[in-house]
Structure formats: structure tokens, C-alpha cells
Amino acid sequence: MKNILCYGDSNTFGLSPDWIHGHFGRHDISVRWTGQLQARLGGDWRIIEEGLNGRTVCFDDPTMPDRNGLTHFRVALESHMPLDLVIIILGTNDTKPLFNASVFDIGMGLSQLIQCAKNPFIYSCGAVPRILIAAPVPLGPEAAANGSAEQVEKSKALAAQFEQVAKMHQCEFIDLGAVASAAPGEGVHLNAQAHTAIAEAFEKKLREIFG
């Protein structure tokens, strides 16, 4: 069995964009890309969903405690080992104006996550897993109303930066912005169609990685 840890934020948690209409909730597991990916791959694979609303790559959010992805990453790795692959799908929340972080800064934080995942002393069960860096779907223009135009542009620039970091650390890479977009009218989270597109992209990528 292949054990795949999906370490992400609200778009891994499956937060529905319908919150903007007053319907705060979570997509059903059958809709979420993690659930769809599990169904596509079958029983020889175990897709471990580790998504948290507001999770960052490496920053402490004073408005939302315990969202620093770097702080809690080792706990997740040790909780779910043995692991064959870790998918890191973060970065969108780090573009928030309150962090005042450059795309390079966010990439440096990603490097720290990768170094943590590659630490052989973490894994008392199993070997060091392979790592797949997923550049998140960029924010849509609607997100500028709740943040800033600069935040939207930073989210678009993450893919190139993350690809460079992935190459530097010899990790796999996928750009989810090439296959899906944030929900129209909300601009941050994924609708059902986007979750399906992402599940399809991940299935193809995982089958390539593991042959």
C-alpha cells in the first residue's frame, strides 16, 4: 500500500466557497479532491487528508492560532508514518498583507518544510518519503476586495518560485493553477469542478511517480 500525506490549508480541508453567501461549510468527502483521489486510486493507496483552514507555510497568524505549517509539520509526519509520499500544498495564506512576505520569503519557508520532511531521524517507521510540491491555485480577482491586488499577484508568482525550490531540493512538482481556478465570485476556494480537476491531475502525477 502507498501512504500519501496531503499537507495543506483550506483547499485541502475542503472549505466551500459558498461561505460568501452565508453558507459556511465543508465539501463532502466525495467532492473534496482528497476523497476523489482516493476513489480514483483504489484500495492499494491510502490518501491522508491533513488540511487546516488558514494554515501557512511558516508564519504565525496573530488572528488564528496554531496555523504555522512549519511548527506542526513534524507532528503530522510522525503521526501518519510510514509514508511513501508527502504532498505539500501551501502558500496562499502566506501572501496575506499582514505577513508582508515576499514570494522569495515564502519559498524559503517552503525549503524549511522540505528539509524537515527529509530528516531521516523523524521516521522510526519506514523510510524517508518522496516529496511532491504543489503550487496552489492562485487567488482570483475577487480576492483583492478582501486583501489587496498585491496579494493576488503574489499568489500568481508562487508557482515559479515553488518550482525553483522543488528543483533545488530534488522534489517532484505540480502547478495546480494550470488545471483549476478559484471559484468565480469568491476567488479563494475551490468549487466541485475544481476539486475534480485537481484530483485528476494528482492521480496522473502519482501514477507517473510510482510507475
N, C-alpha and C positions, 0 to 999 in steps of 0.2 A: 504493500500500500504506500502511496505517495502522500505525505503530510505537508500541506501548504498553508502557511500562516499569512493572512491578509491583514496587514497593519496599516490602518487608515483613519480617516476622520468621518464626518457626517455622511459622505457619499459612499463609504463602506458600511456605516451603520444603517444607511438606507433612509435618511430623513426625506420625507416627501416635500416637494416644492409647494404643495397646496397649503402650507402654513400661511402663505401670503394672503390666502382667502379665509383665514381663521380656522383652518382645519389642521392643527398641528398633529402630526403622526408619522408613523414609520411604514414604509412599504412592506408588504408581506414578504416572507422569506422566498416565496415562489417568484416574486418580482425582483428582489434585490439581486445584483449581479453575482454575489457570492452564492446565493441559492441556485441561480440559474447555472452557474459554472459547475456546481456540484452535480446537478441533474445531467448536465451535458457529459461530464467526465465519467460518472458512474461510481460504483462501489469500490473500485480499486484506488480511489482517490479520497482524501479527507480534506475538505476546504474549511479552514478555521477562520471564522469571521471575528476580527478584533478591531471594530470600528467605534470611534467615540466622537460625538459632536464637539467641534471646537478644537480638536487635537492639532497641535503644531508640530513642526519638525523639532524645534529646540528652544522655544520661547515660553516663559511663564506669563500667562494672561491674568492680570490682576482682577478681571471681571469674571473669570471662570477658573476655579481652582483645579489642579491636577490634570491640566491639559498639555503639559510639556511632554512631547513624544519621546524625547531622549531620556528623561527621568524614569519613565515607566517601561522602556523597551526591553531591558534585560529581564524584568519580571515576566513579560509576555513570552519571551523566548524560553525561559526556564519552565514556565507553566505548561507549555504546549510541546516541548521536545519529547521524542525525537522529531526533527523537522528535515524535510528534503529541500524545501524552498521557502524563502521569505519574500513576500511581495510588500514593498514599501510604497505606499500611495498617499503621500502627504505633501504639504507645501502651500496650499491655498490659504489657510488661516494665517500663515506667516507673513502674507502680503498685507495684512491689516495695517492701517495707518498708525495705530498705537504702538507697533513694534519698530517703526521707522527702519526697517531692514531692507538692504539691497538684495537683488536676486543672487549676487555673489555670496552675501551673508547666509542666505537660506541654503545655498549649495554647500557651504562649509558645514552647516548643521547636518545636512544630509550625509556628508562624509563621516561625521561622528557616529551617526546611526549605523552606517555600513561597517565602520571599524568595530563597533560593538557587536554586530551580528557575526563578524568574522573571528571573534575572540574564542579560541578553542577551549578555554578554561570554563566557559559558560556551560558547555554541553557534557554533562555527566552521562546522558543517554543519547547515543547516536553521534554522528559526525557533524562537522560544520556544514550548515546548509548552503545551497546556492542562493543567490540574491537577484531578485528582479525589481528594478527601479521603474515605477510607473509615474510618468509625468501626468498630473491631474488634468481634468478638463478645465480649460480656462474659464474665468468668470465672463458672463455676458454683460452687455452694456447696461442692463438694468441694475447691476450690482453697484454701479457708480453712484446711484442715488443713496445707497446706504453706506458707502465708503468713500471712494474717490476714483477719479479717472486713472490716477497713477496706480492704484491697486489693481485695476483691470489690466493695465499694461504690464505690470509685474507678473501677473498670473499667466499672461501670454508668453512671457520670456522664460518661464520656468523650464519649459521642455528643452530648450537648447542648453541651458545651464545643467540640468539634471542629466542629459545625455553625456555631456562632457565629464561630469562626476562619475557616472556609471562606467565610462570607458577607462577613466583613471584607476578605478578600483577593480576593473575586470568583472563587472556585473552585467547581467542582462538588462535590456532597456526596452520600454514600450511607451509610445506617446498616445495617451488616450484622447487628447484633443484632435487627433487625426481621425477618430472614429465616432465621436459623440460630442454633443454640445450641452451646455446648461439649459434648464427648462426656460422656454420663452416666457417673458413676463415676470420671471423671478430672478434668473440669471446666476444662480449659485448652485442649486441642487439638481439632481437628475430625475427626469420622468421615466416612466416604464420603458419607453423606447430606447432611451439612452442606456439604461441598465442592461437591456438585451444586447445592444451593440457592444458594450464593454465585455459582457460575458463571452460573446463570440470571439472578440479579439484576444481575450485571455486564454480561451480554450485553444485557439490556434497557436498562441505563443508557448503555452505549456507543452503542447504536443511536440513542438519544434525542439524545446529544451530537453525533453526526456525521450525524444525519439518515438 
